[in-house]
Amino acid sequence: MSYCAAIPGMVPEERKALHKNYHDNHYGFPIADDNELFGRLVMEINQAGLSWEMILKKEDTFRAAYSQFDIATVAAYGEDDRARLLADPGVVRNRLKVNAAIENAKTILTLQAAHGSFANWIALQHPKTKEEWVKLFKKTFRFTGGEIVGEFLMSIGYLPGAHNENCPIYHEVLKHNPKWTEKA
């Protein structure tokens, strides 16, 4: 259930600020910075099988562990970095997810060289249905199943669904990204 659809009082007070900040300031808004796009992809991949709240709580430690999501730095990670990440309790210590982050960073470097930026590559693919996006991402990246791709694209404004029309943030997102209203 999305935060905007949550019944008031369903989310305990101590967790509301975390969810509200992400919901009101990040979810569904476009991202132009490649490192931030990469960071969102890393976080979505790491969320698989876990709660989004856990990932949000660990965002700062993910940033630190993954060199502030600097694509070139992560792409150059070697075995010592993999071992460091797999031993770091501040991130999700899953070999497949760690390897996906490193390999996906390498892929993004290739996309940047061919298209100028990761953001440009994504924009050049638009519009696509969710099924088309999933097929493209599975072909291009590691550890990108349907749920991960759908949430990643909703979170950056390329698929609708991050907010419902009754949510005040829905209208803020529209101001920043009219693509969000295009039906997929």
Residue, then its C-alpha position, 0 to 999 in steps of 0.5 A: m500500500s502506498y503512503c498516500a493511500a494509507i489510512p491515517g494512524m496505520v503507520p506508527e509515529e516513529r516511522k511516519a517521518l521516514h515514509k513521508n519524506y520519501h513519499d513527499n520529496h522523492y517518489g515519482f519525481p524525475i531524477a536527472d543525475d546519473n549517480e542518483l539514478f544508479g543509487r535508486l536502482v541499487m536501492e530498488i534491487n536491494q529491496a527485493g524480498l525485504s521491506w522498503e522501510m528497511i532500505l530507506k533506513k539504510e540509505d545513508t549507509f548504502r551511500a557510504a558503502y557504495s561511494q555515494f553511488d558514484i558510478a565510475t567508482v563502483a564500476a571499478y570495485g574489485e574483490d576487496d570491495r565485494a568482500r567489504l560490502l558483504a561484511d558491511p551490516g549497513v547494507v544488504r549482504n547478498r552476493l547477487k545484489v552486490n555483484a549486480a550493483i557493480e556490474n550494473a555500474k559497468t553497464i551504465l558507463t557503457l550507456q553513458a558513452a553511447h548516449g551521453s548519460f544514463a538519464n538520456w538512455i532512459a529518456l530515449q526508451h520512453p514511452k514503453t509499457k511496463e512489460e517492454w521496460v522489464k524486457l529491456f532492463k532484463k536484457t541490459f542489467r542484472f537482478t532486474g525483475g518485473e517488480i524491481v523495474g516497475e518500482f524503479l520506473m515509478s519512483i523516477g517518474y516513467l511509469p504512473g502509480a507512485h501516487n493516486e490522483n487524490c494525493p496532494i503530491y500527485h499534482e506536485v509530480l505533474k508539475h515536474n514530470p508530465k510523462w508520469t501521466e502517460k499510461a503504460 
